[in-house]
Amino acid sequence: MSAQTSNFMGRQGFFVVPLLLALAGCAGNGEGLDENGQPIPITPPANTDFAEIQATIFTPICTNCHIGANAPQGLRLDEANSYALLVNVASGEVPALMRVNPGNPDASYLVQKLQGNNAVGARMPFGGPYLAQDRIDLVRRWISAGAPAAATPPNQLKVASTIPGSTEVAPLGTSKLTVIFAGDVDASLATRETFGLRNGFDELVPLAGVSVPAGRPNVVELTLAQPLPQGTYQLEVRAEGPVALADNAGHVLDGDADGKAGGDFLMSFDVAAGETK
């Protein structure tokens, strides 16, 4: 064998041996292979774009205005509320456009407001300074990818936020309550059996409807039969009894946030006299 041939085979062996070892490692016990013996594709890491948007745009900049009961257009951009109030939600200024239209950044009102090509109102952030292009590109990339939510802990269904919140005073005439969950809910369980509202006399307040809005699987909206008068109210989400709220995999709500399934979620809020909503 010539020295040239020997060197060629040595070089080939340098690449082939590790490959054979890797294949042997996969095939030895079937680990890493599907039922047909083919390698299982590696799942890409969880989307981090929305977490970055929250950390670098919404929380430090947008929540100077867009937070709490007085958030412009009702758009709260704090961590607990932002995703649920953006994705597949109609814009208050231009209802024909979604605030975030998954897969279509140009038809997303959020992008138009950030770029300054919106048809109504001022460019955001209001009065500037406006976002650097790389931050706008980050928002566009996230929407182009389908506007995925940030990763949430598996097998845990919890209430992330409510509107109105427990520390807020809702305006007179409030007619809708919103409950936002850290995870998608089983829409078939979002009924008057799992959601309730009581007044200060512990009487049930009639609900006209309980529903999961289209394209917003982690949100439940309660429509009241009549606008709320002044008083104190308690919202209930039931995780105990014969019917309990759960996610699509059957994991029951951790209503009391003790790390275990079960325990009703209870939240009190006030409705004050004043301007009708």
Residue pairs with C-beta under 8 A, 6 or more apart in sequence:
25 32
26 32
26 33
26 39
27 33
27 37
30 37
32 39
32 40
33 39
33 40
34 40
46 150
46 151
47 142
47 145
47 148
47 149
47 150
47 151
48 150
49 138
49 141
49 142
49 145
49 148
50 83
50 142
50 147
50 148
50 149
50 150
51 150
52 138
53 138
53 139
53 142
54 79
54 82
54 150
56 135
56 138
57 131
57 135
57 138
57 139
58 66
58 77
58 78
58 79
58 82
59 77
59 78
59 79
61 125
61 131
62 77
62 124
62 125
63 77
63 78
64 125
65 71
65 72
65 126
66 72
66 75
66 76
66 77
66 78
67 76
67 77
67 78
68 76
68 165
68 168
69 164
69 165
69 168
69 169
69 170
69 171
71 77
73 91
73 92
73 93
74 85
74 92
74 163
75 85
75 86
75 92
75 99
76 82
76 85
76 163
77 85
77 86
80 160
80 161
80 180
81 160
81 161
81 163
81 180
83 149
83 150
83 218
84 160
84 161
84 178
84 180
84 216
84 218
84 219
85 99
86 99
86 100
86 110
86 147
87 98
87 99
87 100
87 102
87 147
87 149
87 215
87 216
88 98
88 100
88 101
88 102
88 213
88 214
88 215
88 216
89 98
89 99
89 100
89 216
90 96
90 97
90 98
90 99
91 97
91 98
91 99
91 109
93 109
93 118
93 120
93 121
94 109
94 118
94 119
94 120
97 107
97 108
97 109
97 112
98 107
98 108
98 109
99 108
99 109
99 110
100 108
100 109
100 110
100 143
100 147
101 107
101 108
101 143
102 143
102 146
102 147
102 215
103 143
103 144
103 145
103 146
103 147
104 143
104 144
105 111
105 139
105 140
105 143
105 144
108 143
109 118
110 139
110 143
111 136
111 139
111 140
111 143
112 118
112 119
113 121
113 123
113 124
114 123
114 124
114 130
114 131
114 136
114 139
115 123
115 136
116 123
116 130
123 130
124 130
125 131
142 148
149 218
152 182
152 183
153 182
155 249
155 251
156 182
156 183
156 251
156 254
157 181
157 182
157 183
157 185
157 245
157 246
157 247
157 251
157 252
157 253
157 254
157 261
158 181
158 182
158 183
158 253
158 254
158 257
159 179
159 180
159 181
159 182
159 237
159 253
159 255
159 257
159 265
159 267
160 180
160 181
160 182
160 218
161 179
161 180
162 177
162 178
162 179
162 180
162 235
162 267
162 269
163 177
163 178
163 180
164 170
164 174
164 177
164 269
165 267
165 269
166 267
166 268
166 269
168 269
169 269
169 270
169 271
169 272
170 228
170 269
170 270
170 271
170 272
170 277
171 271
171 272
171 274
171 275
171 276
171 277
172 227
172 228
172 229
172 230
172 271
172 272
172 273
172 274
172 275
172 276
172 277
173 227
173 228
173 276
173 277
174 224
174 227
174 228
174 271
174 277
175 223
175 224
175 226
175 227
175 228
175 277
176 221
176 222
176 223
176 224
177 197
177 221
177 222
177 224
177 235
178 219
178 220
178 221
178 222
179 195
179 219
179 220
179 221
179 222
179 235
179 237
180 218
180 219
181 218
181 219
181 220
181 253
182 218
183 218
183 247
184 217
184 218
184 247
184 248
185 212
185 217
185 218
185 220
185 245
185 246
185 247
185 248
186 245
186 246
186 247
186 248
186 250
187 211
187 212
187 217
189 243
189 244
189 245
189 246
190 210
190 211
190 212
190 220
190 245
191 210
191 243
192 207
192 210
193 238
193 243
194 210
194 237
194 238
194 243
194 244
194 245
195 207
195 210
195 220
195 222
195 235
195 236
195 237
195 238
195 245
196 204
196 207
196 235
196 236
196 238
197 204
197 205
197 207
197 222
197 224
197 233
197 234
197 235
197 236
198 204
198 205
198 233
198 234
198 236
199 205
199 231
199 232
199 233
200 231
200 232
200 233
205 224
205 225
205 228
205 233
206 224
206 225
206 226
207 222
207 223
207 224
207 225
208 223
208 224
208 225
209 221
209 222
209 223
210 220
210 221
210 222
210 223
211 220
211 221
211 223
212 219
212 220
212 221
213 219
213 221
222 235
227 276
227 277
228 271
229 271
230 271
230 272
230 273
231 270
231 271
232 268
232 269
232 270
232 271
233 268
233 269
233 270
233 271
234 266
234 267
234 268
235 265
235 266
235 267
235 268
235 269
236 264
236 265
236 266
237 245
237 253
237 255
237 264
237 265
238 244
238 245
238 255
238 264
239 245
239 252
239 253
239 254
239 255
239 256
239 261
239 262
239 263
239 264
239 265
240 255
240 262
240 263
240 264
244 252
244 253
244 262
245 252
245 253
245 255
246 252
246 253
251 261
252 261
252 262
253 261
253 262
253 265
254 260
254 261
254 262
254 263
255 262
255 263
255 264
255 265
255 266
256 262
256 263
256 264
256 265
257 263
